[in-house]
Amino acid sequence: MIVNSTETPLPKEIKKSVAIVLIGNFLDFFDLLLAVHLTVVLSAIFIPPDSPHKVLMTAFVFCSSFCIRPLAALFWGYVGDTIGRVPVLISTTFLMSISCLIIPNIPPYAEWGALSAVLFLSMRLVQGFASGGECIAADVFITEIVPKPKVYFYSALVEATCSLGGLVACGVGALCIFLSPENGWKIPFYIGSGVAVLGTIARKTLKETPEFLKALHFRETKKRPADFYSSLNYKNRNIPALFAMYLFPAVSFYFCLAYLPSVLVDQLKIDTNWVMAQTTLVLFITMCAEIGYGALGLKVHPFRIVKFKLIALLCIVPFIMLVYKEHTVLSIFIVQVIVSALGQGLTPYTPIINKSFPVFGRYTSLLFVWAISHSLMYLFTAFVCEKVTTFYGLGILLCGAASISLIGLYSFISADRADSYSDKENVREVKKWLKDISHL
């Protein structure tokens, strides 16, 4: 099923599987990000209007679905590494459809009081639990069935469909609210529920990846203690580096798509529809950038692309924060575009990261690091943005996160980088680790 020649077109079976996974990924993130982009509207419906902690409660509505991801990582990681990648893809889409059906039917706070807020938060947690297994599952699935260098482009499409899901969610939400200011926010959730059901049905046709099936076969064979130690040692070197790499994408996501829109509404008193339209445009530019990185990955090594993005951010952030100081709609838009386009995700380096972990246990390791890093950084960024509102304070936050991610990028040891080591002893050591973990 896996093609080794870079010149040979992908078989129709692989193209169909990739299309189903990408469409399902889009649908899941459409459902998840509806509540994110409608935070301003939903917080007025489900959060006490006279609460002195309304801003922090609104931030928690945004973060709640992400806070549960570490727990989701343990669950979906176990399922993905013992039963298969496909069951995770099917289950997450189904859970999204259920939550989107329930949310618009929850009575507002004015009618049910605290119970309304609890029910809404519960559904956000269900969405977070589902999304905690979706994006990494889609990425791992594509990594395991598409050959290099095509995998760099198709993996970038996973990130792009995440952005597309948010873009369409924001656009549809804005349109529905414009047409019906009172109850228009409910319509996108019903749409999301319906299309998620269709996505669940389509994903039932997927076949498990040959790479995972091979790993299950080796799981049944007896392993030497030395093999397990080599695998553990290798992962212990890469997990902290991967955690560091994920920091800036998490900070960038919250800063651009939650904090800055709230500044437009709360401080500049910009109409909600205008803010959502601006966010939609930012997401469109980000999606185009992600596709461009994937296409560039067909010609340029992904390590160089991600390194360029982070170094460019470190050079540009001080200047864009001076622009942000003006606090106008245009200046905030410029900051959103630059930080989001350069900082979202690790495209197109993700397949190399995935391949640097053993097939059996790969999903658990990747998902848990991704969930922990993003959950912590969403909460941390929400707190910092609430307490530190000066342009230089936020600039330090962005530069610090980009610096840590750059250090993580250089610290990560992948199969591709093993050949670039000048120290022959290091080359032999890394290649031995890769050989050992390939059988686990």
Summary of the structure (lengths in Angstrom):
residues: 440
radius of gyration: 21.6
end to end distance: 20.9
largest distance: 70.2
contacts: 1604
relative contact order: 0.14
helix: 80%
strand: 0%
